[in-house]
Amino acid sequence: MPKAVLNVPSAEPKDIRWFYDKYAAMLLGYINGIVQDHRKSEDYLVSILTAFTAEFGTTEKSQLSIWLELRQYAQSKLAVLTEKHHSLTPAHVNSNGNLDLLDDLQKQIFCAVYYHGKSISQLATAFSSEEDEIRNQLKRSIDKMRRSRGN
């Protein structure tokens, strides 16, 4: 358990310690599945649990309801936190020169989808564009790369 959590005095049943004891393992597994870096996952876990307990209402809810709220909260926070660390610029990968065939927009979309795991809806929001346009650009970039390899 991180030192930050241990130093918090227990005041009421639903304080940060209660949340940590009850949900930290499940939440860490969920976060680690998204982030894929154990150290960052632990850091995100602490920040998400701390923020969630600060915003969590005092109304009694079932534990299933709490877990669902916590997971949704974590999902929204992770979208913000991971966005800071992943830009839409092309990743440094060995692409055998195929990325050089694409224009800048196609390259950004292709790299965001295939190397950074972004969704079409996230990219549409980021580029202030329609989802259909993002799909078309992605399809064009894949077609260009296939043609260059003779597929």
C-alpha positions as CSV (number, residue, x, y, z in Angstrom):
1,M,0.0,0.0,0.0
2,P,1.5,3.4,-0.9
3,K,2.6,5.6,2.0
4,A,0.1,8.3,1.0
5,V,-2.8,6.0,1.8
6,L,-1.2,4.8,5.0
7,N,-0.9,8.3,6.4
8,V,-4.6,9.1,6.0
9,P,-6.3,8.7,9.4
10,S,-9.5,6.6,9.3
11,A,-12.4,8.9,9.9
12,E,-15.5,7.1,8.5
13,P,-16.3,3.8,6.9
14,K,-15.9,5.2,3.3
15,D,-12.6,6.9,3.5
16,I,-9.6,6.4,1.3
17,R,-8.4,3.4,3.2
18,W,-11.8,1.7,2.9
19,F,-11.8,2.3,-0.9
20,Y,-8.2,1.1,-1.2
21,D,-8.8,-2.1,0.8
22,K,-12.0,-2.8,-1.1
23,Y,-11.2,-1.8,-4.7
24,A,-7.5,-1.2,-5.2
25,A,-6.7,-4.7,-6.6
26,M,-9.5,-4.6,-9.1
27,L,-8.9,-1.0,-10.1
28,L,-5.1,-1.6,-10.4
29,G,-5.9,-4.5,-12.8
30,Y,-8.2,-2.4,-14.8
31,I,-5.7,0.5,-15.0
32,N,-2.8,-1.8,-15.8
33,G,-4.8,-3.3,-18.7
34,I,-5.1,0.2,-20.2
35,V,-1.7,1.8,-19.3
36,Q,0.5,-1.3,-19.7
37,D,3.1,0.2,-17.3
38,H,3.0,-1.1,-13.7
39,R,4.7,1.9,-12.2
40,K,2.4,4.4,-14.0
41,S,-0.6,2.3,-13.1
42,E,0.2,2.5,-9.4
43,D,0.6,6.3,-9.7
44,Y,-2.7,6.6,-11.5
45,L,-4.3,4.3,-8.9
46,V,-3.4,6.6,-6.1
47,S,-4.4,9.8,-7.9
48,I,-7.7,8.3,-9.0
49,L,-8.6,6.9,-5.6
50,T,-7.7,10.1,-3.9
51,A,-9.7,12.2,-6.2
52,F,-12.7,9.8,-6.2
53,T,-12.9,9.7,-2.4
54,A,-12.8,13.5,-2.3
55,E,-15.7,13.7,-4.7
56,F,-17.6,10.7,-3.5
57,G,-20.9,11.4,-1.9
58,T,-21.8,10.2,1.6
59,T,-25.0,8.5,0.5
60,E,-25.1,4.8,1.1
61,K,-24.9,2.7,-2.1
62,S,-24.4,-0.9,-2.8
63,Q,-20.8,-2.1,-3.3
64,L,-21.6,-3.0,-6.9
65,S,-22.8,0.5,-7.5
66,I,-19.7,2.0,-5.9
67,W,-17.4,-0.2,-8.1
68,L,-19.2,0.8,-11.3
69,E,-19.0,4.4,-10.4
70,L,-15.3,4.1,-9.5
71,R,-14.6,2.3,-12.8
72,Q,-16.4,4.9,-14.8
73,Y,-14.6,7.6,-12.9
74,A,-11.3,5.9,-13.5
75,Q,-12.1,5.5,-17.2
76,S,-12.8,9.2,-17.6
77,K,-9.7,10.2,-15.6
78,L,-7.5,7.8,-17.5
79,A,-8.6,9.3,-20.8
80,V,-7.4,12.7,-19.5
81,L,-4.2,11.3,-17.9
82,T,-3.1,9.2,-20.8
83,E,-3.9,11.9,-23.4
84,K,-1.2,14.0,-21.7
85,H,1.4,11.3,-22.3
86,H,0.3,10.2,-25.8
87,S,0.3,12.7,-28.6
88,L,-1.1,12.1,-32.0
89,T,2.3,12.3,-33.6
90,P,3.7,9.3,-35.3
91,A,5.4,6.7,-33.1
92,H,9.0,5.7,-33.6
93,V,8.6,2.3,-35.1
94,N,10.2,0.4,-37.9
95,S,7.6,0.7,-40.6
96,N,9.9,-0.2,-43.6
97,G,9.3,3.3,-45.0
98,N,5.5,2.8,-45.5
99,L,4.6,5.7,-43.3
100,D,6.5,8.0,-45.7
101,L,3.8,7.3,-48.3
102,L,1.1,8.9,-46.3
103,D,0.3,12.6,-46.0
104,D,0.5,14.2,-42.5
105,L,-3.1,13.7,-41.6
106,Q,-3.2,10.1,-42.7
107,K,0.0,9.4,-40.8
108,Q,-1.3,11.0,-37.6
109,I,-4.6,9.0,-37.9
110,F,-2.9,5.7,-38.7
111,C,-0.3,6.1,-35.8
112,A,-3.0,7.2,-33.4
113,V,-5.1,4.2,-34.1
114,Y,-2.5,1.5,-34.5
115,Y,0.3,2.6,-32.2
116,H,-1.5,4.6,-29.5
117,G,-4.8,2.7,-29.4
118,K,-7.0,5.7,-30.0
119,S,-10.6,5.2,-31.2
120,I,-12.2,6.8,-34.2
121,S,-14.5,8.9,-31.9
122,Q,-11.5,10.1,-29.9
123,L,-9.8,11.2,-33.1
124,A,-12.9,12.8,-34.5
125,T,-13.0,14.9,-31.3
126,A,-9.3,15.7,-31.4
127,F,-9.3,16.7,-35.1
128,S,-12.8,18.4,-34.9
129,S,-13.9,16.3,-37.7
130,E,-16.6,13.7,-38.5
131,E,-16.1,10.1,-37.7
132,D,-16.7,9.1,-41.3
133,E,-13.9,11.4,-42.5
134,I,-11.5,9.8,-40.0
135,R,-12.5,6.3,-41.1
136,N,-12.0,7.3,-44.8
137,Q,-8.5,8.7,-44.0
138,L,-7.6,5.6,-42.1
139,K,-8.9,3.3,-44.9
140,R,-6.9,5.4,-47.5
141,S,-3.7,5.1,-45.5
142,I,-4.1,1.3,-45.2
143,D,-4.8,1.0,-48.9
144,K,-1.7,3.0,-49.8
145,M,0.4,0.9,-47.5
146,R,-1.0,-2.3,-49.0
147,R,-0.5,-1.2,-52.6
148,S,3.1,-0.3,-51.8
149,R,3.7,-3.9,-50.6
150,G,1.9,-5.4,-53.5
151,N,-1.1,-6.7,-51.5
